[in-house]
Amino acid sequence: MFGLRGKKRDSTIEVNLLELVPSRTVDFELRESNLVTILAPRFKNGIFKKLFQPRLKKPFLKVDLDEIGSEVWLLCDGKRNIREIGERLKEKFAERIEPCYERLSIFFKQLENARFIEFVNLKECLKASSTESGADNEME
């Protein structure tokens, strides 16, 4: 499940993936042909970062994205939700991106697990999902 790192996952609350708004949390470089290289810091802990990072030749791990991954990354601006990102990808890549939303789901899980993105509206989506499931239970 998205956004529940370090929290109890016993109670299942379903969040509509398409409504989540991803935002980048790490820097990146643009390479040739508008391809993206994600720059992930080797250390995120303040103490390790101060002690070890200045001594490293390469303070960042570099993750190269392909054409579709780069396009997704550039669209993660903290304003567009995943539905809008998917629609833009379908316009640009047509059948090359299909099945679009399944691919996006997997890609965003990977980005979130690596802490390269966060969802700016996750709390609102969780709140909306829990109120909807509460309303569904009342109707039964």
Residue pairs with C-beta under 8 A, 6 or more apart in sequence:
1 9
1 12
1 13
1 15
2 15
2 17
2 20
2 108
2 109
2 112
2 119
2 122
3 15
3 112
3 118
3 119
3 122
3 126
5 112
5 113
13 126
13 129
13 130
13 133
14 129
14 133
15 122
15 125
15 126
15 129
16 125
16 129
17 82
17 101
17 104
17 105
17 108
18 81
18 82
18 83
18 86
18 101
19 81
19 82
19 83
19 121
19 125
20 81
20 82
20 108
20 119
20 121
20 122
20 125
21 78
21 79
21 80
21 81
21 82
21 119
21 120
21 121
22 76
22 78
22 82
22 85
22 108
22 111
22 117
22 118
22 119
22 120
23 76
23 77
23 78
23 117
23 118
23 119
23 120
24 73
24 76
24 77
24 78
24 116
24 117
25 115
25 116
25 117
25 118
26 38
26 39
26 40
26 41
26 115
26 116
27 38
27 39
27 60
28 36
28 37
28 38
28 39
28 73
29 36
29 37
29 39
30 36
30 37
31 37
31 64
33 67
34 70
34 74
35 64
35 65
35 66
35 67
35 70
36 64
36 65
36 69
36 70
36 73
36 74
37 62
37 63
37 64
37 65
38 62
38 63
38 65
38 73
38 116
39 60
39 61
39 62
40 60
40 61
40 62
40 63
40 114
40 116
41 49
41 53
41 59
41 60
41 61
42 52
42 53
42 56
42 58
42 59
42 60
42 61
43 49
43 52
43 53
44 115
53 59
63 114
63 116
65 72
65 73
68 89
68 93
68 96
68 97
68 103
69 107
71 88
71 89
71 92
71 93
72 85
72 89
72 104
72 107
75 84
75 85
75 88
75 89
76 85
76 111
76 117
78 120
80 88
81 121
82 101
82 104
82 108
85 104
86 100
86 101
86 104
89 97
89 100
89 104
90 97
90 100
97 103
108 117
111 117
112 118
112 119
119 125
